[in-house]
């Protein structure tokens, strides 16, 4: 059974930091590109960051470049999203996604709220 379980979401003040984690199981994690998406109320789901199978290549959405960092640990089947200099517009549900030609798996999401 495939599972992606996100954690780390919280209420944080503007300018603060959070680290999201996603624990994967039920598929060959090291063979999957991993992504973080987010969806704010009333908006479409947005790709935040992508990391390649080995972690050698990362890509970020324009709105988070320079502030967010995606990383993975293939030995522990986990992917992380380090978020710094958080802004109110970063408020959203953040989803972990595993996608290759053969699969497309999603977690249940974790809420991040940036507010004073």
C-alpha positions, 0 to 999 in steps of 0.5 A: 500500500502506497503512503505519503505522509506529510508533517511539519505544517503549523502556524508561523509568523511572517519572516519565520521558518518551517520544515516540512517532511514527507515519509514515503512507503509502498513503492521504490522511493529512490526511483521516483521524482518527488515534488511539493505542491501547494494549494491556497483557498480559491486557487489552483494547485501550484508546483512549489519544488521538484527533486530528481531521483538522486537529489542532484537536480532541484527546481523551484517555482518563481514565488519560492526561489531563494527561500525554499529548499527541497531535499531527500534522503533515499535511505530513509524514504523521506523528502523535506521542504525547508521554508524560510522568510515565510510570507502570508501568501505562502499560506496553503495546504502543502502536498507531497507528490511522487511522480514517474511515468508509471505512477502518480501518488499524493499525500493528504497534505499539511496546513501551513499558515503564515500570519501575525 
